[in-house]
């Protein structure tokens, strides 16, 4: 351990959600393990292989398969439905089922008669786990640290609802956050207090955000300070519990062990070398009701700009030719205008691309920014509209809702992304970013300091 660091402790990381919710926590877990701590991560069953491959020694499945929940045939049928009530009902039912599965697993894992994880010295929770993590930390009497992948707390610079609270005065922006916090609490209150009752805790009357602040619990902001200029300084002016540390990414040795397309794919390397840097297109784990139609629209718009595409839509890998604007793929060679990959190492591939089209996940956003290339964001849900808005407002690309995707909007967005001003802005922003290594070290220092501080404070 480093001089002045805490003794080796058992750190448990609660990382629930999609890969984008889990991977930043794995980065921090690996650094904590490197410092001599015993590390256990709890992740959804479908992401156990990811955590294990990255090099985490102790991995425990928790909750439901978060990929299956949103990509099953039932989920895709609901998304294709023309009836908004059916879509809403499916989303609500799925969210409720996911929360119920997570709550049951939390009880079994930490608080049951024969808990799976014991001897916990500290908890680190991803955003979706923060309320349950707060309750478990209280019950176990251990310190908690929370991860944040986008601004989720009251401030005077950027509002809680992208597209609605943009451009408001600082006073009204703060009020909007308080109203938003109250609205979220009114929805979550019953479920949170029900879990607390199961955990043997008293009910609470204030929101999770308020209690985190009152208890001075660190909330590590795992994104670059340049995303919202002035925000890091504003939060430093008060209690220093919301440090903006930079984007977290896996070290190269951990990345090399993952099942991802990289420079080892000789066919892809030849295809890349055979032409101009392509457009990268990938929507992460987001469910797309009609991926063939989506691919065809993007390919058509790109072709009109004379651009090649790399598609990360899953399925078979290799070069593909598209016979018409309606776009049926066929096998092709290095002269083909598109190439398909499955999971891909963004840090290797994106620097070899001219621009990136994605869903606005924090991880993909970070990879595109680090690569210094323009981004075209078509957001779905959660914090993704925030990232779409920031990319556009910072002059680094464009941002829209996924439902707005057409050949015409994609063509227009590519026109913006290919402009000299946007390409220059993207390259300039990349040069100012905090390195991932530094961000991870800073985050780990905060966790270590929390261990020394203990539960108090």
Secondary structure, 3 states (H helix, E strand, C coil): CCCCCCCCCEEEEEECCCHHHHHHHHHHHHHHHHCCCEEEEEECHHHHHHHHHHCCCEEEECCCCHHHHHHCHHHHHHHHCCCHHHHHHHHHHHHHHHHHHHHHHHHHHHHCCCCCCCCCCEEEECHHHHHHHHHHHHHHCCEEEEEECCCCCCCCCCCCCCCCCCCCCHHHHHHHHHHHHHHHHHHHHHHHHHHHHHCCCCCCCCCHHHHHHHCCCCEEECCCHHHHCCHHHHHHCCCCCCCECCCCCCCHHHHCCCCCECCCCHHHHHHHHCCCCCEEEECCCCCCCCHHHHHHHHHHHHHHCCCCEEEECCCCCEEEEECCCCCCEEECCCCCCEEECCCECHHHHHHHCCEEEECCCHHHHHHHHHHCCEEEEEECCCCHHHHHHHHHHCCCEEEEEHHHCCHHHHHHHHHHHCCHHHHHHHHHHHHHCCCHHHHHHHHHHHHHHHHHHCCCC
